[in-house]
Amino acid sequence: MLLKKIFLLFLLLLVQGTFAQETIKTIFYNVFDFPSAPPANKTERLKNVLQIYEPDIFMVCEIENDFGADLILMNSLNFDEVLYERAPFIPNQSGPSEIQQMIYFRSSKFSLETVDVIQTTVRDINRYQLKLKTDDQGTNPLFIDIYVAHLKSSQGTANQQLRLQMVTELINYLNTIDPDSYVIFAGDLNVYTASESAYQFLLDQNNSITFKDPIDEPGSWNNNPNFAFLHTQSTRLSNGGFGGGAGGGLDDRFDFILLSENMFENEELMYVENSYNAFGNNGNCFKNRIDSSDCDGDFGADLRSDLYWISDHLPVVMELQTDRVLSTNTTAYTELIKFPNGNMTSNLLQVNVHPSIQFDVDFNLFNVLGQSILSIPNNGQTDFSIDISTLSKGLYYLTTTTQNNKTFKIIKK
């Protein structure tokens, strides 16, 4: 009898292990004119927010330049150890807008496979395809197609039509990919009600890929206290001192993460029920600033203070689960690019490129203002040096033009 009980216990543990789920935490955030908009310590405050949520995929809009993208990577995500990578920054191809989208991802779980731009009449919609690092990724890869957007803002028929046009460009693009793809569409959609045509087109069952809203709360979200728990703009009563942005307190649901329908029915990659939230919103902050003591609750005062200062938007978060087994055979990128004599020098910076990198790696050196100082090809060399002897003393940033787009801090003595 004892042996039978031990066997049954072993069988139960085996079954539980067989059906173990790996969680993937995602977040979308409009970081508002980053990095130029005040205050100066936004990266530190953003670090505090991301430390609480610990995302695997971080989707962003309103990044102004490559330097801003690097600041978030280095100071808000990889401040202690290198855990995240980012996509290349591609300046906006659509119209005069200088703000752009970006994605960051946990390098132990994902590799970046494809980057593309969908041009529209207003701003780009950016595509980022990630591959999950599973044990069988070579023979049975699992891809996630992520599209990040910032649709046209403001009310009025003309702006609604521009939002619809942007969504139409996305739907037309999705018609060209595998209809069974796992697709995430995240962004500041700037829609005021569920009846708006742009939102409805995303949910249209006639599309080759139909999206679902995980929160499933249709209605007129704008200025409606019944949807106070969903509102993501504005975190502030006034835009004074912030370089612009919206005021008036929380009264709009502008920020979304939508999922393709197959992510509600396939255990290979599935939405975690009740994991979608307006991060920082306790549901009691209608028409108020997010850091008000009247808005207290599960999201504490320190977090809400950081969110108040970072942006006029709140992030939205959502979790996925997969039944696939993640690989434990991952190589840290920091092992592939090394500085044998350290990152501080007054003359020549010695660089080592691991032989496993089977392509030329170009390096670009930037000052703290984001201005390009030097562009250095390594021409296939595994060991070479960069002459910084003529530069002024201080901090610089060295970026690599690889798919992983890593950035390193360099100090001129």
Secondary structure, 3 states (H helix, E strand, C coil): CHHHHHHHHHHHHHHHHHCCCEEEEEEEEEEEEECCCCCCCHHHHHHHHHHHHCCCEEEEEEECCHHHHHHHHHHHHCCCCCCEEECCCCCCCCCCCCCEEEEEEECCCEEEEEEEEECCCCCCEEEEEEEECECCCCCCCCEEEEEEEECCCCCCHHHHHHHHHHHHHHHHHHCCCCCCCEEEEEEECCCCECCCHHHHHHCCCCCCCCEECCCCCCCECCCCHHHHHHCCECCCCCCCCCCCCCCCCECECCEEEEEEHHHHCCCCCEECCCCCEECCCCCCCECCCCCCHHHCCCCCHHHHHHHHHHCCECCEEEEEEECCCECCCCCCHHHCEECCCCCEECCEEEEEECCCCCCCCEEEEECCCCCEEEEEECCCCCEEEEECCCCCCEEEEEEECCCCCCEEEEEEC
